[in-house]
Structure formats: structure tokens, C-alpha cells
């Protein structure tokens, strides 16, 4: 539950911070969390990450963090640091898609 609130706070910083450095730091942290908590980051952060691509497109560093995070969220592959529950969900969805 703690990680859900952490993701929520980071997404809020990406959306509402007036300082580019603060938004960049929040994006970097979301990228780090996106491998292990991709569902939480994807559900809460997708709009904010798209906002970064639109509003901060001149800053290559923050755009890179946003793109890497989106790639992690949407990757069909499982990550080593991803929990067993997420791997089970991904495999179940994959099986549904094949039927």
C-alpha cells in the first residue's frame, strides 16, 4: 500500500510542480518504480507522463525518463524485480488473448 501512495505523490509532483527540476526528479523516480510497480505507475501516471511529453518536450532528460517509463509500463516482457503477483496477472491476460 505504501508504494501506491509513493506513486501518487510522484505523479502529483509531475503534474503540479512549477520547477522543471522537481518534475524531472519525480519522472526519474517513477521510471525507477515502473519496473516493479508497473500497474500502479501506469494507472496513475499515464496522463502525467503524456503531459510531460507535450509540455516539457524541449528538455531531453525529462522526455527520456517519461519515454523509458512508458516503455516499462507497456512492455510485454516480465522484469526480474516484478512481483510474482504481477507475473501471474500478465500470464493470465496473455492466456486470455490467445483464446
VENFENPE-V363257 format. One record per run of one state. SS is the DSSP state (@ for helix, = for strand, . for the rest). FROM is the first residue (numbers start at 0). TO is the last residue. Records with the same first field share a line. If there is no record, write none. Layout:
BEGIN
SS->FROM-TO ; FROM-TO
END
This chain:
BEGIN
.->0-0 ; 16-18 ; 34-36 ; 55-58 ; 74-82 ; 98-98
@->1-15 ; 19-33 ; 37-54 ; 59-73 ; 83-97
END
